[in-house]
Amino acid sequence: MNLRRPNSSAATGTFNRSRSVVPTSGLCADCLDGCRGGCEIWLSSFRGREVLYPGPFGQITAGADKDYPIDYSHLSIQGYAVGAEGLPENVEPGPDTALFPDVNTETEYGWTEKVKMRVPIFTGALGSTEIARANWEHFAIGAAISGITLVCGENVCGVDPELQRDAKGKVKSSPEMDRRINIYRKFHEGYGEILVQMNVEDTRLGVAEYVSSKHNLNTIELKWGQGAKCIGGEIKVKTLERALELKKRGYVVSPDPTEPEVQEAFKHGAIKEFERHSRLGFVTKEAFMGEVDRLRDLGFKRITLKTGAYSMVELAMALRYGAEAHLDLLTIDGAPGGTGMSPWPMMNEWGIPTFYLQSLAYEFTKKLEKKGLRVPDLAMAGGFSSEDGVYKALAMGAPNVKAVCMGRALMIPGMVGKNIKGWMEAGDLPKTVSKYGSKVDEIFVLYDELKAKYGNDIKDIPLGSIAIYTYGRKFKIGLQQLMAGSRNFRLSTISREDLMALTEEASKVSGIPYVMDARRDEAEAVLDALL
């Protein structure tokens, strides 16, 4: 049994000719001499390295399709017919007071200075990929009006075409970074924040110094990795001039645009694009603690860390170092993840899957707490898209997990809203949309609500942002319903006891009781009670 179908994927634009495919290799059972295409081996035979990446770049986000043995669907949420935890003080639980619309979905994170969010989700790192740049206005304003944190990812300054550097090679001016921060701040209402992420190149460029001095940001995020890849971030560039510029700025560019044969191949059209890669980071405790101190000296009030689906050793490092450094948030990103551009084999075949990684994080957190260490607030990431999955992640990691980082699921509404606007302007609304109406206030169920709140400023809120807000409201209501059903009226009362494992293997990995054992002692006590 293969947990995925290798050698063909819509993400890489490849497919099998035959209906009969060898499970282990993904090869057609009857590989034909003369086949016109197009599995991954067939396409790799003349396009080579291009087939490593999902495409078309800048137009898609890709998520790995491997079917892991255990995921969050192997858990189910407990429902109760009695009780109501988390109601306001002096409120007696009952049918007229325990109403699901009153469930409080707000969360907060931070070691001492807290950041509140209206719902326990925030965006993944929207960095230097083209899809993040082109849709930033939709994503940023959508996050701001939804009251959630927005993560501005790595390499934004480094790939800014208008970047200016000083005599020491540090960022002097980055109009793209300025644009990103200012768009979010224009509609920020006190919930959530914008935080900027840094990798090796960002640190060398002095990104922290720039966003601190010019924008007075309160939070900066260090990055060890992410769930979609264990190497540095990638983008593609279409011109030789741009590839040479990025190499001059210190990036790894493949193929090397300075080599004459590469330039000749580009001129002839064989090479059509270049990849810009970030460098691998090397983590030591001394260097990490020193960097945290340096960033605090620059004036940052909060330091966060994003780490990927590395081995349990790196997970232990992140938790232990984070505890000693008093980090404000540690985001743990499990495999497989999704991204604007990561190597497709790596997205599917490396790293610890999110369910397993969170199980380890809970185990390690308890060990550190027994030693008297306070662990940073945690967030999980890696394949979440709906309120039920978020509920399970919060419950499974309670009380330390405060939120879930969602990548593609929060990007999709932004692109949907943007596209609806384009279809409306072209008079080409698809039936999937036009069945709800032909005007903005007919299509978007919450448009009038936002118009009443923002008045004339509604013209400055793009439809992609309205779509994110609408999705966020659906998420909140769905979460309220699940919480009310488990009799939790605020997030802090959710616990691991509100979950049960549907398979014994999931129970063994997570420590969540198997469905046939969960709350059995209490049930037996009811049965055995004296008449």
C-alpha distance (Angstrom), angle and dihedral (degrees) to the residues before:
residue distance angle dihedral
M1 . . .
N2 3.80 . .
L3 3.79 115.3 .
R4 3.79 90.9 -146.2
R5 3.80 138.4 17.2
P6 3.80 106.9 -106.6
N7 3.81 126.7 -159.5
S8 3.82 96.1 34.6
S9 3.77 135.0 58.1
A10 3.77 140.1 148.4
A11 3.81 86.2 -128.2
T12 3.81 91.3 66.6
G13 3.80 94.8 31.6
T14 3.80 93.0 -115.7
F15 3.81 133.6 131.0
N16 3.79 143.3 171.5
R17 3.79 120.5 -103.1
S18 3.80 93.5 -151.3
R19 3.80 127.3 64.4
S20 3.80 87.4 -141.9
V21 3.80 112.2 73.7
V22 3.82 130.3 177.9
P23 3.83 104.7 -118.3
T24 3.79 97.7 -145.2
S25 3.81 98.5 48.5
G26 3.78 104.7 21.2
L27 3.80 89.4 -130.1
C28 3.76 120.5 139.7
A29 3.79 109.0 -98.3
D30 3.81 86.7 -129.4
C31 3.81 105.8 39.8
L32 3.78 104.7 -166.9
D33 3.79 125.9 -146.0
G34 3.79 100.9 -132.0
C35 3.82 96.3 34.3
R36 3.80 111.2 157.8
G37 3.81 93.9 -150.2
G38 2.72 174.3 172.4
C39 3.84 134.7 -156.9
E40 3.80 121.7 114.7
I41 3.80 93.0 -95.0
W42 3.81 90.5 50.1
L43 3.81 93.1 49.8
S44 3.82 93.3 41.1
S45 3.79 89.1 57.7
F46 3.80 91.0 76.3
R47 3.83 106.9 10.7
G48 3.80 96.7 44.5
R49 3.81 116.6 175.4
E50 3.80 93.1 18.5
V51 3.80 89.9 75.6
L52 3.82 91.1 63.6
Y53 3.80 90.4 74.2
P54 3.80 134.2 63.2
G55 3.77 115.0 -116.1
P56 2.87 165.4 -88.8
F57 3.79 86.6 22.6
G58 3.77 115.2 -134.8
Q59 3.79 93.5 21.1
I60 3.80 102.9 66.1
T61 3.75 141.9 43.3
A62 3.78 113.3 -148.3
G63 3.78 131.7 -150.6
A64 3.78 125.2 -167.6
D65 3.80 115.4 -108.1
K66 3.79 101.7 -152.2
D67 3.81 113.6 135.4
Y68 3.80 104.8 -138.9
P69 3.83 120.1 -154.2
I70 3.83 92.0 -115.1
D71 3.78 131.8 25.5
Y72 3.79 137.5 152.7
S73 3.80 92.1 -76.5
H74 3.80 85.2 73.3
L75 3.80 87.7 70.1
S76 3.78 126.2 70.8
I77 3.80 129.3 -162.1
Q78 3.79 119.0 -115.6
G79 3.80 117.8 -122.1
Y80 3.80 123.7 -156.8
A81 3.78 136.5 -164.0
V82 3.79 95.6 -154.9
G83 3.78 137.5 49.3
A84 3.79 137.6 30.8
E85 3.81 119.7 -138.6
G86 3.78 122.7 -165.2
L87 3.79 101.4 23.8
P88 3.81 116.4 147.2
E89 3.80 115.8 -82.8
N90 3.79 116.9 -82.8
V91 3.82 91.7 20.3
E92 3.79 112.9 127.1
P93 3.84 111.3 -140.8
G94 3.77 113.4 -115.7
P95 3.80 144.3 122.4
D96 3.81 91.6 -77.3
T97 3.82 96.7 47.4
A98 3.81 104.7 35.0
L99 3.81 97.2 68.9
F100 3.78 119.0 157.7
P101 3.86 95.5 -134.6
D102 3.81 87.0 62.2
V103 3.81 94.0 59.2
N104 3.80 109.7 122.9
T105 3.82 110.8 -130.3
E106 3.80 96.7 176.7
T107 3.78 119.1 124.4
E108 3.78 136.4 179.1
Y109 3.79 139.4 -159.0
G110 3.78 136.4 -167.6
W111 3.79 139.4 97.7
T112 3.81 96.3 -111.4
E113 3.82 108.1 -23.4
K114 3.78 104.5 57.6
V115 3.79 129.9 -149.6
K116 3.79 114.8 -150.2
M117 3.79 124.5 -149.9
R118 3.80 127.6 -169.6
V119 3.80 92.0 -134.7
P120 3.83 128.6 19.3
I121 3.80 97.1 -107.5
F122 3.80 135.2 88.4
T123 3.78 137.1 177.5
G124 3.74 126.6 -84.3
A125 3.78 118.4 -118.0
L126 3.80 108.0 -63.9
G127 3.76 100.4 -164.5
S128 3.78 139.9 146.7
T129 3.79 98.8 -28.6
E130 3.78 116.0 117.0
I131 3.79 92.9 -122.3
A132 3.81 90.1 57.7
R133 3.81 93.3 47.1
A134 3.80 95.9 46.4
N135 3.82 93.8 47.5
W136 3.80 99.4 35.7
E137 3.80 96.4 112.5
H138 3.80 91.0 54.8
F139 3.80 93.6 45.8
A140 3.81 97.2 43.1
I141 3.79 99.3 46.5
G142 3.80 90.2 40.9
A143 3.80 90.9 55.3
A144 3.81 92.2 45.1
I145 3.82 96.4 51.9
S146 3.82 90.1 42.5
G147 3.80 91.4 55.4
I148 3.80 98.0 -122.3
T149 3.78 135.3 124.3
L150 3.79 120.4 -93.4
V151 3.80 120.1 -151.1
C152 3.79 116.0 -150.0
G153 3.79 101.8 -155.6
E154 3.77 135.1 -139.1
N155 3.81 129.1 -65.2
V156 3.82 97.6 22.8
C157 3.80 93.3 129.1
G158 3.79 92.7 38.3
V159 3.80 94.7 59.3
D160 3.80 96.6 36.7
P161 3.85 105.1 126.0
E162 3.81 89.0 -147.8
L163 3.81 95.7 47.5
Q164 3.78 114.2 142.2
R165 3.79 121.1 -162.4
D166 3.78 130.3 -163.6
A167 3.79 126.8 -127.9
K168 3.82 90.4 -80.0
G169 3.80 92.9 53.0
K170 3.81 93.7 -106.5
V171 3.79 126.0 136.7
K172 3.79 110.2 -83.1
S173 3.80 97.5 166.0
S174 3.81 133.0 2.4
P175 3.81 112.6 175.9
E176 3.81 91.3 -176.9
M177 3.80 92.7 56.7
D178 3.80 89.6 45.0
R179 3.80 90.1 51.9
R180 3.78 93.2 50.5
I181 3.79 95.8 49.8
N182 3.80 95.2 43.4
I183 3.81 94.7 49.9
Y184 3.81 92.0 55.8
R185 3.79 94.0 43.9
K186 3.80 93.3 52.4
F187 3.81 91.1 70.3
H188 3.81 100.9 24.4
E189 3.81 110.3 131.1
G190 3.80 103.3 -173.6
Y191 3.79 97.9 -83.3
G192 3.78 118.6 102.5
E193 3.79 124.1 -4.6
I194 3.76 141.8 -132.3
L195 3.77 114.2 -107.5
V196 3.79 126.9 -176.5
Q197 3.78 121.9 -137.3
M198 3.81 125.4 -140.2
N199 3.79 133.6 -158.1
V200 3.81 130.4 174.4
E201 3.81 95.1 -71.4
D202 3.81 93.1 44.8
T203 3.79 90.3 53.2
R204 3.80 91.9 49.9
L205 3.80 91.2 48.1
G206 3.80 92.2 53.1
V207 3.81 96.0 -118.0
A208 3.81 92.3 154.6
E209 3.78 91.8 53.9
Y210 3.81 91.0 48.3
V211 3.82 98.6 49.8
S212 3.80 90.7 42.5
S213 3.79 97.5 50.2
K214 3.81 98.6 37.4
H215 3.80 102.3 32.6
N216 3.80 103.6 21.0
L217 3.80 91.8 -135.8
N218 3.79 115.0 -172.0
T219 3.80 98.0 -150.7
I220 3.80 136.5 46.3
E221 3.80 126.9 -179.0
L222 3.78 126.8 -144.6
K223 3.78 115.6 -150.9
W224 3.78 128.5 -148.0
G225 3.79 95.5 167.8
Q226 3.78 146.0 -63.6
G227 3.78 140.0 -109.9
A228 3.80 95.3 -101.7
K229 3.80 97.1 58.0
C230 3.78 144.2 5.1
I231 3.81 95.0 -147.2
G232 3.79 128.4 69.5
G233 3.77 124.7 -71.2
E234 3.79 121.0 -77.8
I235 3.75 137.6 -153.8
K236 3.80 132.0 171.1
V237 3.79 126.3 -125.2
K238 3.79 126.0 -161.5
T239 3.81 104.1 -152.4
L240 3.78 134.4 63.0
E241 3.81 90.5 -135.1
R242 3.79 92.0 56.9
A243 3.81 92.2 46.4
L244 3.81 90.6 52.3
E245 3.79 91.1 47.7
L246 3.81 93.2 53.0
K247 3.79 92.3 46.5
K248 3.80 88.8 52.1
R249 3.81 88.5 53.5
G250 3.79 89.0 59.2
Y251 3.79 103.8 -96.5
V252 3.79 126.7 135.9
V253 3.82 105.7 -111.4
S254 3.81 122.6 -169.7
P255 2.92 127.0 -125.2
D256 3.80 93.0 25.5
P257 3.82 105.2 -106.9
T258 3.80 92.1 -158.1
E259 3.82 93.4 65.5
P260 3.83 112.8 98.6
E261 3.81 93.9 -137.9
V262 3.79 90.6 53.0
Q263 3.80 91.2 50.4
E264 3.81 89.4 49.0
A265 3.82 91.8 50.2
F266 3.80 90.0 49.8
K267 3.79 90.4 49.4
H268 3.82 90.4 52.5
G269 3.81 91.8 47.3
A270 3.81 98.4 -114.8
I271 3.80 90.6 113.8
K272 3.78 107.6 48.5
E273 3.81 101.9 170.9
F274 3.79 144.6 12.9
E275 3.80 131.1 -135.3
R276 3.77 122.2 -133.1
H277 3.79 113.3 -153.6
S278 3.78 133.4 -171.4
R279 3.78 122.1 -134.3
L280 3.77 126.6 -100.8
G281 3.77 114.3 -99.7
F282 3.81 121.9 -130.6
V283 3.79 114.0 -150.4
T284 3.78 125.2 -153.0
K285 3.77 125.2 165.7
E286 3.80 93.6 -125.9
A287 3.80 93.6 51.1
F288 3.80 93.2 44.0
M289 3.78 94.9 50.7
G290 3.80 89.7 45.4
E291 3.80 91.7 52.2
V292 3.80 91.6 50.0
D293 3.80 90.0 52.2
R294 3.82 91.1 47.7
L295 3.79 92.2 52.0
R296 3.79 91.7 49.2
D297 3.78 89.5 50.8
L298 3.82 87.6 55.2
G299 3.80 87.8 60.6
F300 3.79 104.9 -98.5
K301 3.78 111.3 149.6
R302 3.79 94.5 -162.9
I303 3.81 131.7 36.5
T304 3.80 119.9 -167.6
L305 3.80 133.4 -178.4
K306 3.79 132.2 -147.0
T307 3.79 116.2 -160.3
G308 3.77 130.8 178.7
A309 3.77 140.6 -137.2
Y310 3.79 94.9 -67.1
S311 3.80 125.4 144.3
M312 3.78 121.3 -65.5
V313 3.82 88.1 -98.6
E314 3.82 91.9 66.2
L315 3.80 89.6 43.8
A316 3.78 89.7 54.8
M317 3.81 89.4 48.0
A318 3.80 92.2 51.4
L319 3.80 92.8 49.7
R320 3.81 96.0 43.0
Y321 3.80 96.8 42.2
G322 3.80 89.9 42.5
A323 3.79 91.3 53.6
E324 3.79 93.1 49.5
A325 3.81 92.2 44.8
H326 3.82 92.9 48.1
L327 3.78 92.2 -126.7
D328 3.78 115.3 -167.3
L329 3.80 96.0 -139.8
L330 3.79 136.2 3.7
T331 3.80 114.7 -161.1
I332 3.81 112.8 -160.3
D333 3.79 112.1 -160.3
G334 3.79 117.4 -162.1
A335 3.77 132.5 -160.8
P336 2.94 139.0 -61.5
G337 3.79 98.3 29.0
G338 3.78 129.6 159.1
T339 3.76 132.9 -112.0
G340 3.76 147.8 165.5
M341 3.79 90.8 -102.0
S342 3.80 129.1 -3.8
P343 3.79 128.0 140.2
W344 3.79 107.0 -80.9
P345 3.84 96.1 -138.3
M346 3.80 90.5 49.6
M347 3.80 93.1 49.0
N348 3.78 89.5 56.3
E349 3.77 105.1 33.6
W350 3.79 112.0 36.5
G351 3.77 135.2 69.0
I352 3.79 140.7 23.5
P353 3.83 112.9 -61.4
T354 3.79 116.0 -116.4
F355 3.82 97.5 -107.7
Y356 3.79 92.6 52.9
L357 3.80 92.4 41.3
Q358 3.80 92.8 53.0
S359 3.80 90.2 48.2
L360 3.79 89.2 54.9
A361 3.80 91.8 45.0
Y362 3.81 90.8 54.8
E363 3.80 91.3 48.5
F364 3.81 93.2 48.5
T365 3.81 92.6 44.3
K366 3.79 91.3 56.5
K367 3.82 91.1 49.3
L368 3.80 91.5 52.8
E369 3.79 92.4 46.5
K370 3.82 90.0 52.8
K371 3.81 86.5 56.9
G372 3.79 89.0 55.9
L373 3.81 96.7 -104.2
R374 3.77 122.3 137.3
V375 3.80 110.9 -135.5
P376 3.82 120.8 -143.2
D377 3.77 120.3 -106.0
L378 3.80 107.6 -84.6
A379 3.78 136.9 -143.4
M380 3.79 126.5 -169.9
A381 3.79 125.7 -143.4
G382 3.77 136.4 177.2
G383 3.79 124.4 96.8
F384 3.81 103.1 -9.6
S385 3.79 119.8 145.4
S386 3.81 110.0 148.8
E387 3.77 142.8 47.3
D388 3.81 95.2 -107.5
G389 3.80 92.0 58.0
V390 3.79 90.9 47.1
Y391 3.81 91.4 49.5
K392 3.81 90.2 52.5
A393 3.82 92.5 48.7
L394 3.81 91.8 49.6
A395 3.81 92.2 47.2
M396 3.79 94.7 43.6
G397 3.81 91.0 52.7
A398 3.81 98.7 35.7
P399 2.94 129.5 178.9
N400 3.82 97.2 10.5
V401 3.82 100.9 46.8
K402 3.80 106.7 82.3
A403 3.79 102.2 170.3
V404 3.78 147.7 -3.9
C405 3.79 124.8 -116.2
M406 3.80 109.8 -137.1
G407 3.78 120.9 -166.1
R408 3.77 118.4 175.8
A409 3.82 95.2 14.5
L410 3.81 90.5 65.7
M411 3.80 93.3 41.7
I412 3.80 96.2 53.6
P413 3.83 96.2 66.8
G414 3.80 90.0 51.3
M415 3.78 91.2 54.9
V416 3.81 92.2 43.2
G417 3.80 92.6 54.6
K418 3.80 92.2 45.7
N419 3.79 91.2 50.6
I420 3.80 93.3 48.1
K421 3.78 88.5 56.8
G422 3.79 90.7 50.8
W423 3.80 92.7 48.3
M424 3.80 91.0 48.8
E425 3.79 92.3 51.4
A426 3.80 90.6 48.7
G427 3.81 92.6 46.4
D428 3.79 88.8 -122.6
L429 3.80 107.1 116.0
P430 3.81 110.1 164.1
K431 3.79 116.6 -123.9
T432 3.80 89.4 -111.6
V433 3.82 86.5 68.7
S434 3.82 104.7 25.9
K435 3.80 91.9 60.1
Y436 3.82 85.7 74.8
G437 3.80 94.6 47.9
S438 3.78 143.6 -75.1
K439 3.83 100.9 -104.3
V440 3.79 130.4 72.3
D441 3.81 93.6 -116.0
E442 3.81 89.9 51.4
I443 3.78 96.6 47.4
F444 3.81 100.6 42.7
V445 3.78 110.4 60.5
L446 3.83 93.5 -157.2
Y447 3.80 99.3 40.6
D448 3.81 95.1 104.8
E449 3.80 90.6 49.1
L450 3.80 91.0 55.2
K451 3.80 92.0 43.2
A452 3.79 90.1 54.4
K453 3.80 90.4 50.3
Y454 3.81 100.2 43.7
G455 3.81 101.9 28.3
N456 3.79 112.1 -171.7
D457 3.80 90.4 -0.5
I458 3.79 88.5 73.1
K459 3.82 86.3 86.3
D460 3.81 88.1 66.6
I461 3.80 93.3 54.1
P462 3.82 109.8 86.4
L463 3.78 120.4 -139.9
G464 3.78 90.8 -112.2
S465 3.81 88.7 62.0
I466 3.79 91.4 47.9
A467 3.80 87.8 51.7
I468 3.82 91.7 52.8
Y469 3.80 90.0 48.8
T470 3.82 90.1 49.6
Y471 3.79 92.0 49.7
G472 3.81 89.7 47.6
R473 3.78 91.3 53.4
K474 3.81 91.2 51.0
F475 3.80 87.8 49.4
K476 3.80 91.9 51.2
I477 3.80 94.5 49.4
G478 3.79 92.2 46.2
L479 3.80 90.4 50.1
Q480 3.81 91.1 47.8
Q481 3.79 90.0 54.4
L482 3.80 93.4 49.9
M483 3.79 91.6 46.1
A484 3.79 93.5 48.5
G485 3.80 90.4 48.9
S486 3.80 89.3 55.4
R487 3.83 89.0 43.2
N488 3.83 95.1 -114.8
F489 3.81 112.2 135.8
R490 3.78 96.3 178.8
L491 3.80 131.2 31.0
S492 3.79 95.3 -115.2
T493 3.82 91.9 66.9
I494 3.82 94.8 57.5
S495 3.81 110.5 107.2
R496 3.78 141.8 171.9
E497 3.80 88.1 -96.7
D498 3.80 87.0 71.7
L499 3.82 90.0 68.6
M500 3.80 135.5 69.8
A501 3.80 129.1 -170.8
L502 3.79 117.2 -122.7
T503 3.79 93.9 -158.0
E504 3.77 130.1 43.2
E505 3.81 90.1 -129.6
A506 3.81 91.4 56.6
S507 3.79 88.7 49.0
K508 3.80 91.6 50.9
V509 3.81 93.0 50.3
S510 3.80 98.2 42.5
G511 3.79 104.3 29.9
I512 3.81 89.2 -127.6
P513 3.84 109.4 138.4
Y514 3.80 117.7 -101.1
V515 3.80 112.4 -106.2
M516 3.81 92.3 -110.7
D517 3.82 90.6 53.2
A518 3.81 103.3 36.4
R519 3.83 110.7 114.3
R520 3.80 90.5 -12.1
D521 3.80 93.4 137.9
E522 3.80 91.2 56.6
A523 3.78 91.7 46.4
E524 3.79 91.7 50.0
A525 3.80 89.8 50.0
V526 3.79 89.4 57.2
L527 3.79 91.3 49.6
D528 3.79 93.0 46.8
A529 3.80 96.6 46.8
L530 3.80 114.0 125.1
L531 3.78 117.4 -107.0
